[in-house]
């Protein structure tokens, strides 16, 4: 469950000792911050999540409460909140209302920015994306991806002479992107594009097989 609070981050001091009020988002063992446009002159003007010792304190506190309520409303409306990382949740909060009609490229870019991916794996995903986007338009709306789209991509990859294991890896990556879009609430498919599609089998290399008679 995400916890929101209005806070000051002392290490982020501005010129002259001023501070930006931030909204902390604590979720899944991590904390991230959303910067507001509210600025105080010193730490003395902030106590226990509220602005104090200012003639406009009441107005600014009302604004802060409004932000907290709006952000909490976004969180309450999200499905599968517990499945999101803190960074992903903050992205959802900051971009609430911009979810409809997302392109496949925007989903790919967001996933690559937010997912915890090792450098070597990241490079591999980039290469896979280049191949996928060579067949599917980057501007294709995620909501327009169908079972036929998946079959068409499978055919395209096989006609390029890719091995079944490679075709499988490419389709699995597209599946990951679509699942991410569904989890974030960007799209709802009446029929899942991968429904009824069987991923190519993993190849078994001869080097994996043991000739030790004791294993037979």
Secondary structure by P-SEA (a helix, b strand, c coil): cbbbbbccccccccccbbbbbbbbbbcccbbbbbbccccccccccccccccccccaaaaaaaaaaaaaaaaaaaaaaccccccccaaaaaaaaaaccccccccaaaaaaaaaacccccaaaaaaaaaaaaaaaaccccccccccccaaaaaaaaaaaaaacccaaaaaaaaaaaaaaaaaaaaacccccccccccccccccbbbbccccccccccc
